[in-house]
């Protein structure tokens, strides 16, 4: 009886052990394959993520580099553009004055021709705070639409805020060999007489009456206009809703942004961008990548964001974009 039991036991071993081994090996194989697949999937995911991040970091850096070069070049050309503009405007006025003089010199008096010239100059459109002015070579004001009270008065001994005899300098330019040239001086703005601002102008002698005609531009105003043109250009080349280019001024104010903030100080104090930005501003770094949480205002969700920032020293700006 015991012999039969042993035989039954052996038969059961022979019958079930292979099945158990097959199941065990299959389970191990399945676990190995699953683990290997999960590991390879993780590696592939990390690879794809790294390639995506590296590609976009290079892309936003190239975009900011292009904009940075545009700003620097635009700033470098500012003075040249202004000088050309002023000279062209004087030549337009000078040619008009010469045409009026030649047309009426034999039929009208100097006083009548002067009135015609002054009326014509008043009707020539200019940007705000910009105007033509005329003095004779003895320093007497002939035409000044912004300050009519200067007409008929001698300004030869008048000094600007820098202590320069501005009318004497103008006369010196008008009497030079070329009878024309550029001049810088300090002058107050229309309806703003407390402070004087630097102007760049162009002076040219009007020979028939021993006058000189001039026009000037407040350098600060022209520079601000250039800045606005730059901001418009940057706004126009903005990419998409999450990759737009933003501009921050020296006071941490947003000159250009699609966020709801007007200044970095308006952000949540716990926002990682603030700390990273302040560290960047206080460093000697010219550019830097920042990683921080970004709140999507459309659905109040936070996302990880990477931005690239670059300092623009000519305007004391920081420009950046991200993804």
C-alpha positions in Angstrom: 0.0 0.0 0.0 2.9 2.3 0.8 4.5 1.4 -2.5 1.4 2.5 -4.4 1.3 5.8 -2.5 4.9 6.5 -3.4 4.2 5.7 -7.0 1.2 8.1 -7.0 3.3 10.8 -5.5 6.0 10.3 -8.1 3.4 10.4 -10.9 2.0 13.6 -9.5 5.4 15.2 -9.5 6.0 14.1 -13.0 2.6 15.4 -14.0 2.5 18.8 -12.3 6.1 20.0 -11.8 6.7 20.7 -15.5 3.5 22.7 -15.6 4.5 24.6 -12.4 8.0 25.2 -13.9 6.5 26.4 -17.2 4.2 28.8 -15.3 7.1 30.1 -13.1 9.4 30.5 -16.0 6.7 32.3 -18.0 6.0 34.6 -15.1 9.7 35.4 -14.7 9.9 36.0 -18.5 6.8 38.2 -18.4 8.2 40.2 -15.5 11.5 40.6 -17.2 10.0 41.6 -20.5 7.6 44.1 -18.7 10.5 45.5 -16.7 12.7 45.8 -19.7 9.9 47.4 -21.7 9.2 49.9 -18.9 12.9 50.7 -18.5 13.4 51.1 -22.2 10.2 53.2 -22.3 11.5 55.4 -19.5 14.9 55.8 -21.3 13.1 56.7 -24.6 10.8 59.1 -22.8 13.8 60.8 -21.1 15.6 60.9 -24.4 12.6 62.5 -26.2 12.1 65.0 -23.4 15.8 66.0 -23.4 15.8 66.4 -27.2 12.7 68.5 -27.0 14.1 70.7 -24.2 17.5 71.1 -25.9 15.9 71.9 -29.3 13.5 74.5 -27.8 16.3 76.0 -25.6 18.4 76.5 -28.7 15.3 77.9 -30.5 14.4 80.5 -27.9 18.1 81.5 -27.5 18.4 82.1 -31.3 15.1 84.1 -31.3 16.4 86.4 -28.5 19.8 86.7 -30.1 18.1 87.9 -33.3 16.0 90.5 -31.4 19.0 91.6 -29.4 21.0 92.3 -32.5 18.1 94.2 -34.0 17.8 96.4 -30.9 21.6 97.1 -30.6 21.8 97.9 -34.4 18.7 100.1 -34.2 20.1 102.0 -31.3 23.5 102.4 -33.0 21.7 104.0 -36.0 19.6 106.3 -33.9 21.9 109.3 -34.0 22.6 108.8 -37.7 18.9 108.5 -38.5 18.1 111.7 -36.5 20.9 113.7 -38.1 19.8 112.7 -41.6 16.2 113.5 -40.7 17.0 116.9 -39.4 19.2 117.8 -42.4 16.5 116.7 -44.8 13.8 118.7 -43.0 16.0 121.9 -43.1 16.6 121.5 -46.9 12.9 121.1 -47.5 12.2 124.4 -45.6 15.3 126.1 -47.1 14.2 125.2 -50.7 10.7 126.4 -50.0 12.0 129.7 -48.6 14.2 130.2 -51.6 11.4 129.5 -53.9 9.2 132.1 -52.2 11.9 134.6 -52.2 12.7 134.2 -55.9 9.0 134.4 -56.8 8.3 137.6 -54.9 11.6 139.4 -54.5 10.8 141.9 -57.3 7.2 142.5 -56.4 6.9 142.4 -52.6 8.8 143.9 -49.6 11.0 142.0 -47.3 8.3 142.3 -44.6 5.7 140.8 -46.9 8.0 138.0 -48.0 8.9 137.3 -44.4 5.2 136.9 -43.5 4.7 134.5 -46.4 7.7 132.4 -45.3 6.5 132.4 -41.7 3.0 131.3 -42.7 4.3 128.6 -44.9 6.6 127.2 -42.2 3.7 127.2 -39.7 1.7 125.1 -42.0 4.4 122.5 -42.4 3.4 119.5 -40.3 5.7 118.2 -37.6 5.7 115.8 -34.8 4.7 117.1 -31.3 7.2 119.6 -29.8 9.1 120.0 -33.1 9.3 123.2 -35.1 11.4 125.4 -37.4 12.9 128.6 -36.0 14.7 131.6 -37.6 17.1 134.2 -36.3 19.2 136.8 -38.1 23.0 136.7 -38.0 22.9 139.4 -35.3 20.9 137.2 -32.9 17.5 138.7 -33.3 14.6 136.2 -33.3 12.6 136.3 -36.6 10.3 133.2 -36.2 9.6 130.9 -33.3 6.2 129.3 -33.4 6.6 127.6 -30.0 7.6 130.8 -28.3 6.5 133.9 -30.3 7.7 136.1 -27.5 11.3 135.4 -28.7 10.6 137.2 -32.0 12.0 140.7 -32.3 14.4 140.2 -29.4 18.2 139.9 -29.4 19.3 136.6 -27.9 23.0 136.9 -28.6 24.0 136.7 -25.0 21.6 134.0 -24.0 23.0 130.8 -22.4 21.4 127.4 -22.1 21.4 125.2 -18.9 24.9 124.0 -19.8 26.3 127.6 -20.0 26.6 127.6 -23.8 25.8 130.7 -25.9 23.4 128.8 -28.1 22.6 131.6 -30.6 26.2 132.6 -30.9 27.1 129.0 -31.7 24.3 128.9 -34.3 25.6 132.0 -35.9 29.1 130.6 -36.0 27.8 127.5 -37.8 25.8 129.6 -40.2 28.8 131.8 -41.0 31.1 128.8 -41.5 32.5 127.8 -44.9 29.7 125.3 -45.4 27.1 127.7 -44.0 25.4 124.8 -42.3 26.0 122.2 -39.6 24.8 120.3 -36.6 24.4 121.7 -33.1 23.5 120.5 -29.7 22.0 122.6 -27.0 19.7 122.6 -23.9 16.2 124.0 -24.2 12.9 123.7 -22.3 9.9 121.9 -23.9 6.7 123.7 -24.9 4.4 124.0 -21.9 7.2 122.6 -19.7 9.5 125.4 -18.5 11.0 124.0 -15.3 13.7 121.9 -16.9 15.8 122.0 -20.1 16.4 119.0 -22.2 19.2 118.2 -24.7 18.4 118.9 -28.3 20.2 118.0 -31.6 19.6 120.4 -34.4 20.6 121.4 -37.9 21.4 125.0 -38.8 21.6 126.5 -42.3 22.1 130.1 -43.4 19.5 131.8 -45.6 21.7 134.1 -47.6 19.1 136.6 -49.0 18.2 138.0 -45.6 21.3 137.1 -43.5 19.2 134.7 -41.5 19.7 131.2 -40.3 17.0 128.6 -40.1 17.1 125.7 -37.7 15.2 122.7 -36.5 15.8 120.5 -33.5 14.7 117.3 -31.9 14.7 116.5 -28.2 17.1 113.6 -28.0 15.1 112.0 -25.2 11.9 112.2 -27.3 13.5 110.7 -30.4 15.1 108.0 -28.3 11.7 107.1 -26.8 10.1 107.0 -30.2 12.8 104.6 -31.4 12.1 102.4 -28.3 8.4 102.4 -29.1 9.2 101.3 -32.7 11.4 98.5 -31.4 8.6 97.3 -29.0 6.2 97.4 -31.9 8.6 95.3 -34.0 9.0 92.8 -31.2 5.2 92.6 -30.7 4.7 91.9 -34.4 7.2 89.1 -34.5 5.9 87.4 -31.3 5.5 83.7 -31.8 2.6 82.0 -30.0 0.7 82.5 -26.7 3.3 80.7 -24.6 6.4 81.6 -26.5 5.9 85.4 -26.9 8.9 87.7 -26.3 8.6 89.9 -23.1 10.5 93.1 -22.3 11.3 94.3 -18.8 12.7 97.8 -18.0 15.2 98.8 -15.3 12.4 99.3 -12.8 11.2 95.7 -13.3 8.2 97.0 -15.3 6.8 95.0 -18.2 7.1 97.1 -21.4 5.8 94.1 -23.4 4.0 91.1 -22.0 1.0 88.9 -22.4 0.6 88.3 -18.7 -1.7 90.2 -16.4 1.2 91.8 -14.6 2.5 95.3 -15.2 5.5 94.8 -12.9 7.4 91.8 -11.6 6.6 93.0 -8.0 2.9 92.3 -8.8 3.6 88.5 -9.0 3.1 86.1 -6.2 6.1 86.4 -3.9 6.5 82.6 -4.0 6.8 82.6 -7.7 10.2 81.1 -8.6 10.6 83.5 -11.5 10.9 86.5 -9.2 13.8 85.0 -7.2 15.6 83.7 -10.4 15.1 87.0 -12.1 16.5 89.0 -9.2 19.5 86.7 -9.0 20.1 87.3 -12.7 19.7 91.0 -12.5 22.2 91.2 -9.6 24.7 89.0 -11.3 27.3 89.7 -14.0 25.7 87.2 -16.4 24.6 88.6 -19.7 22.1 85.9 -20.3 20.6 83.0 -18.5 18.0 80.1 -18.7 15.4 80.1 -15.9 13.1 77.2 -14.9 10.0 78.0 -12.9 6.3 77.3 -12.4 4.0 79.2 -14.7 0.3 79.9 -14.1 -1.9 79.6 -17.1 -4.6 82.2 -16.5 -7.0 80.5 -18.8 -7.5 77.4 -16.6 -5.5 78.3 -13.5 -3.1 75.4 -14.0 0.6 75.5 -13.2 3.1 74.3 -15.8 6.9 74.0 -15.7 8.4 76.7 -17.9 11.9 77.4 -19.2 12.7 80.9 -20.3 15.8 82.5 -21.8 16.7 86.0 -20.6 19.2 88.5 -22.0 20.3 91.9 -20.8 20.2 94.8 -23.3 22.6 97.3 -21.9 21.9 100.2 -24.3 18.4 100.6 -22.9 18.8 98.9 -19.6 16.2 96.3 -20.6 15.9 92.5 -20.2 14.3 90.6 -23.0 13.2 87.0 -22.9 11.0 84.3 -24.1 10.2 80.7 -23.1 8.3 77.5 -23.7 
